[in-house]
Amino acid sequence: MKNQTTKLITIFTEAALESQLVRDIDRLGAPGYTITNARGRGDRGLRGASWEANANIRVEIICSPTMAATISQYLQETYYDNYAMVTFSNEIDVLRPEKFTS
C-alpha cells in the first residue's frame, strides 16, 4: 500500500465568500477541495446555518506542502482583515497520493 505524507488545509469562513474563494483556490492550482456547511461560535459571535448571511462553510484541501503555504499566505493577505476566517493545516498520510499532487 503506497502512502505519502502531505498537507490538509482547513478553512472556516463566511458562506458568502464561497464563490470567490473557490475561484481563488482553483486559480492558485489546488488539486481539489471539499466544502461543507459549518456552525459554531467564535470572536464574531454565534454563527448558524439557518440564514445565508450568517452561515459558515468549512473548506478542506489536500495538497502538497508548497501549495498549502501558497494558499494559506494568499488567504491571509486577501481575506483576514475584512472577513471571519480561520485557516489551519495538518500533516496527514494519504493513500493514493497521486490524486493530490499539484
Summary of the structure (lengths in Angstrom):
residues: 102
radius of gyration: 14.1
end to end distance: 21.3
largest distance: 44.7
contacts: 283
relative contact order: 0.34
helix: 34%
strand: 41%
